[in-house]
């Protein structure tokens, strides 16, 4: 059992102590990179709250004990190592797709923030770190260290998505861009790396995107590059997923900022069969013959080389031999659910399969939370190999 699971996390008011818990795990995760001092006060306060009134010497001793145990703890598959070449922060972190990609090329996350409680659980189970919460709160932004190289943010896209009402800046989720602006302005990272839905470009006849780019370039002084890339054409992942990526450099800190290029097209050699389990799955995922839509599904779903999509009242066939775009709502109400026919019947893709179609490895831990939340996490995530390819291009300039 993890040393972190041995302390009484669940019996503390997490609303009250969320930042203390985050600070504690951030301290453990950053003990060897010069950033731990940023979190030590919260870590000590967390130990006091967890254990009652203790002397300063006792707190220090317990903190060292936890740190020693944490360094030996092997229960987190993607706990950071010490062989790192650059530092980044992970905002609107979700389940850590940016982190997984950047860690794989030598990056060290020195701060993470994610408000969704279920995503925090998935993040913790893989990285051994609880993200800080609401990025709009001063207590959260005050915890961000001063010196890091890249600011990463897959900032909320629902406000700009076709699937939503596309209210943009009128939606409170859209205004979170301005919280990003404040952080960039204050911390001045060498580079910024943002991701959003393709429709951000066309929202409000292009005015929303225009305002964002003007803020980043004219107000903040960053050299900005942006491009829509598809996971199927740029990451060897067979999912039809178009997203816009925004990369920026501070000319005062990156002398060759004009040399950035997004990655080139990559031949797709991975097929849907490489990512779909051939064995029989739990009966939960199969449509029973008694299901009211089974006749419709059975009539439409013929090929075993296609991932179909249930669109509330009809079946859409994806003839491109790709997985359709995974969405946040595919686990609720039946809408947008990816469906296949295998040797045992007609079934939904499992959460593990959906994570594979986002480029996550099989040892990525999916915690015991409702399946609908796991589907949502997969649909909201970034495609990890594509993030990695872009990050490699960024790193060349740093």
QUIHU-V23907 format. One record per backbone hydrogen bond with DSSP energy under -0.5 kcal/mol. CO is the residue of the C=O (numbers start at 1). NH is the residue of the N-H. Records with the same first field share a line. If there is no record, write none. Layout:
# QUIHU-V23907
CO=NH, NH
This chain:
# QUIHU-V23907
2=5, 6
3=6, 7
7=9
8=11
9=12
12=14
13=17
14=18
17=21
18=22
19=23
20=24
21=25
22=26
23=27
24=28
25=29
26=30
27=30
28=31
30=33, 35, 36
35=38
36=39, 40
39=43
40=44
41=45
42=46
43=47
44=48
45=49
46=50
47=51
48=52
55=59
56=60
57=61
58=62
59=63
60=64
61=65
62=66
63=67
64=68
65=69
66=70
67=71
68=72
69=72, 73
70=73
75=77
76=79
82=84
86=108
87=149, 150
88=110, 111
89=91, 152
90=113
91=154
93=96, 97
96=100
97=101
98=102
99=103
100=104
102=105, 107
103=106
106=85, 86
108=88
111=90
112=132
113=93
116=120
117=121
118=122
119=123
120=124
121=125
122=126
123=126, 127
124=128
126=78
129=131
132=114
134=137
137=140, 141
138=142
140=143
141=144
146=148
148=190
149=191
150=89, 152
151=193
152=91
153=155, 195
157=160, 161
158=161, 166
159=168
161=164
167=170
168=171, 174
171=174, 175
173=176
174=177
175=178, 179
176=180
177=181
178=182
179=183
180=184
181=185
182=186
183=187
184=188
190=250
191=151
192=248
193=153
194=246
196=244
197=200
198=201
199=203
202=205
203=206, 208
204=207
206=210
207=211
208=212
209=213
210=214
211=215
212=216
213=217
214=218, 219
215=220
216=222
217=221
221=251
222=224
223=249
225=247
227=229, 245
229=243
230=233, 234
231=235, 237
233=266
237=239
238=323
239=232, 241
241=231, 243
242=198
243=229
244=196
245=227, 247
246=194
247=225
248=192
249=223, 251
250=253, 254
253=255
254=257
256=259
257=260
267=269
271=274, 275
272=275, 276
282=285
283=286
285=348
286=288
288=291
291=294
293=297
294=298
295=299
296=300
297=301
300=302
306=308
307=318
308=339
309=311, 316
310=336, 337
311=313
314=311
315=317
316=309
317=319
318=321
323=240
327=330
329=332
332=335
334=337
337=310
338=349
339=308
340=342, 347
342=345
345=342, 347
346=287
347=340
350=354
351=355
352=356
353=357
355=358, 360
356=359
358=384
361=364
365=367
367=369
370=373, 374
371=375
372=376
373=377
374=378
375=379
376=380
377=381
382=384
383=386, 387
384=388
385=389
386=390
387=391
388=392
389=393
390=394
391=395
392=396
393=397
394=397, 398
395=398
